[in-house]
Structure formats: structure tokens, C-alpha cells
């Protein structure tokens, strides 16, 4: 039996948006409500569903009663060296995890320490793209050492910069 799950899905519950064009025109990361996004994932053959809204569980909490759904989030975090913003995906978390994650997201090293200590599955989202464009070769090398898993395909990112 094959299990299918898209591990980076936004819904209308995703609050912020890092893309200049989305901010300029007031576009959310997704127009699909959490329940609709769930339906779309199931229609596309996903056996499990999760939402990775930016720094919130709001959308996911509306779906936790479904047996094939698990809570996740996309965490906005920062390299303290130069303020480089990165996104981290954390899967199968609880509300308590979310609170602890939010308390640590201001420093990517503290965040990774917590995720590893709690044995929370996680990955660096779109590893070659920093939303504030401060990623350099030295930080990318550090990111490779910090994260056991990198997101390989992202529908937002140009395929030429996917790993």
C-alpha cells in the first residue's frame, strides 16, 4: 500500500505572505478554506492530509477530527547572523509543540535544537529561497548541516532553483 501526502499545503488560514506581489495586491497564500483544501487533497489521491499554514495552527485545528489529518505548520525563522529569514516545515505536532516552536522561531539554531530534541519530523522549505533574500553560501552550508531533510519540489518556486 502506498501512502500519499503533500507535506507543504497552505489554506486561507495562512496569515502572512512573503511575496512582494502578493502583498502589493493583497493576495493570500491560498484562497481555499481549510475544509476545501482537505477535499482537494483527497480528490488528488492523498491518503493523509496536513496543512502547513505560516506560524499558525488555525486552519488545521478545524480538521483535527478527521482520522486521516495531522497538524503541521510552516515556521518562519531567522539566522541571527544577518537576519536571513527561512521557512521550516514541522509535521505531526501538537498545540503544545506549536507554542514552544513559536517561542523559539526567532533563532533557527534554537528552533532546530527543539525540533530534534522533541523528535519532530521537519524539513527546510524551499532551501534555496530566503523570503528576504539574505541567504548566502555560508548560511546555505549551515542550513545543510542543520536540516536532515530539504523540500525538493515547491509549486511556488521556479524549478531552476529546486534542489
C-alpha positions as CSV (number, residue, x, y, z in Angstrom):
1,X,0.0,0.0,0.0
2,X,1.3,3.4,-0.9
3,X,0.8,6.5,1.3
4,X,0.5,9.8,-0.4
5,X,0.6,13.2,1.4
6,X,1.5,16.7,0.2
7,X,3.6,18.0,3.1
8,X,3.5,21.7,2.2
9,X,-0.1,22.9,1.7
10,X,-1.5,26.3,2.5
11,X,-5.1,27.4,3.0
12,X,-6.9,30.6,3.5
13,X,-5.8,30.3,7.2
14,X,-2.2,31.1,6.3
15,X,-1.8,34.6,7.6
16,X,1.3,36.2,6.2
17,X,2.8,36.2,2.7
18,X,6.4,36.9,1.9
19,X,6.0,37.5,-1.8
20,X,6.1,41.2,-2.7
21,X,3.5,40.8,-5.5
22,X,1.0,39.0,-3.1
23,X,1.5,41.8,-0.5
24,X,1.1,44.5,-3.1
25,X,-2.2,43.1,-4.4
26,X,-3.4,41.8,-1.0
27,X,-3.5,38.2,-2.1
28,X,-3.4,35.4,0.5
29,X,-1.2,32.3,0.1
30,X,-4.3,30.4,-0.8
31,X,-8.0,31.2,-1.4
32,X,-9.1,27.7,-0.4
33,X,-10.6,27.3,3.0
34,X,-9.1,24.6,5.2
35,X,-12.0,22.2,4.6
36,X,-11.9,22.8,0.8
37,X,-8.1,22.3,0.8
38,X,-8.7,19.0,2.6
39,X,-11.3,18.0,-0.1
40,X,-8.9,19.0,-2.9
41,X,-6.1,16.9,-1.4
42,X,-8.3,13.9,-1.1
43,X,-9.5,14.3,-4.7
44,X,-5.9,14.4,-5.8
45,X,-5.3,11.0,-4.2
46,X,-3.8,11.9,-0.9
47,X,-4.3,9.2,1.8
48,X,-3.2,11.6,4.5
49,X,-3.7,15.4,4.7
50,X,-2.0,18.2,6.6
51,X,-1.9,22.0,6.3
52,X,1.3,24.0,6.8
53,X,0.0,27.5,7.4
54,X,2.6,30.1,8.3
55,X,3.1,30.2,12.1
56,X,-0.4,29.2,12.9
57,X,-2.5,26.1,13.5
58,X,-5.8,27.9,13.0
59,X,-6.8,26.1,9.8
60,X,-5.5,22.7,10.9
61,X,-7.4,22.9,14.2
62,X,-10.7,22.9,12.2
63,X,-9.8,19.5,10.7
64,X,-8.3,17.6,13.6
65,X,-11.5,15.4,14.0
66,X,-10.7,13.7,10.6
67,X,-8.8,10.4,11.1
68,X,-6.5,11.0,8.1
69,X,-5.5,14.5,9.1
70,X,-2.5,15.6,11.2
71,X,-1.4,19.0,12.4
72,X,1.6,20.7,10.9
73,X,2.9,24.2,10.3
74,X,5.4,26.3,8.3
75,X,7.6,28.2,10.7
76,X,9.2,31.5,9.9
77,X,12.6,31.5,11.5
78,X,15.8,33.6,11.3
79,X,19.5,33.1,11.1
80,X,20.8,35.5,13.8
81,X,24.0,36.2,11.9
82,X,22.3,38.5,9.4
83,X,18.6,38.3,9.8
84,X,18.1,35.8,6.9
85,X,14.5,34.5,7.0
86,X,13.9,30.9,6.3
87,X,10.9,28.6,6.4
88,X,10.8,25.3,8.2
89,X,8.1,22.7,7.9
90,X,7.2,20.8,11.1
91,X,4.9,17.8,10.8
92,X,2.6,15.9,13.2
93,X,2.8,18.4,16.0
94,X,0.5,19.3,18.9
95,X,-0.7,22.7,20.2
96,X,1.9,22.5,22.9
97,X,4.6,21.9,20.3
98,X,3.3,24.9,18.4
99,X,3.6,27.2,21.4
100,X,7.2,26.0,22.1
101,X,8.1,26.4,18.4
102,X,6.7,30.0,18.3
103,X,8.8,30.8,21.4
104,X,12.0,29.6,19.6
105,X,11.4,30.7,16.0
106,X,13.4,33.9,16.4
107,X,16.6,31.8,16.2
108,X,17.0,29.0,13.7
109,X,19.5,27.2,15.9
110,X,17.2,27.2,19.0
111,X,14.3,26.0,16.8
112,X,16.3,23.1,15.3
113,X,17.5,22.1,18.8
114,X,13.9,21.9,20.0
115,X,12.6,20.1,16.9
116,X,15.4,17.5,17.2
117,X,15.1,17.1,21.0
118,X,11.3,16.5,20.6
119,X,11.9,14.2,17.7
120,X,9.5,16.3,15.5
121,X,9.8,15.5,11.8
122,X,10.9,18.6,10.0
123,X,12.5,20.0,6.8
124,X,13.8,23.2,5.4
125,X,11.2,24.5,2.9
126,X,12.4,25.9,-0.4
127,X,16.0,25.7,0.7
128,X,17.5,28.0,-1.9
129,X,15.0,30.8,-1.3
130,X,15.1,33.2,1.6
131,X,11.9,35.3,1.7
132,X,14.1,38.4,2.5
133,X,16.8,37.4,0.0
134,X,19.6,37.3,2.6
135,X,20.7,33.7,2.0
136,X,24.3,33.4,1.1
137,X,26.7,30.5,0.6
138,X,27.8,30.4,4.2
139,X,24.3,30.3,5.6
140,X,23.2,27.7,3.0
141,X,26.1,25.5,4.1
142,X,24.9,25.9,7.7
143,X,21.4,25.0,6.7
144,X,22.6,21.8,5.0
145,X,24.2,20.8,8.4
146,X,21.1,21.8,10.4
147,X,18.4,20.0,8.4
148,X,18.3,16.3,7.6
149,X,15.5,16.9,5.1
150,X,15.1,19.5,2.4
151,X,11.9,20.2,0.4
152,X,12.6,19.1,-3.1
153,X,9.6,20.4,-5.1
154,X,7.7,23.5,-4.3
155,X,4.9,24.8,-6.6
156,X,5.8,28.4,-5.9
157,X,9.5,28.2,-6.6
158,X,10.9,28.3,-10.1
159,X,12.0,24.7,-11.0
160,X,15.5,26.0,-11.9
161,X,16.4,26.6,-8.2
162,X,14.9,23.5,-6.7
163,X,17.5,21.1,-5.3
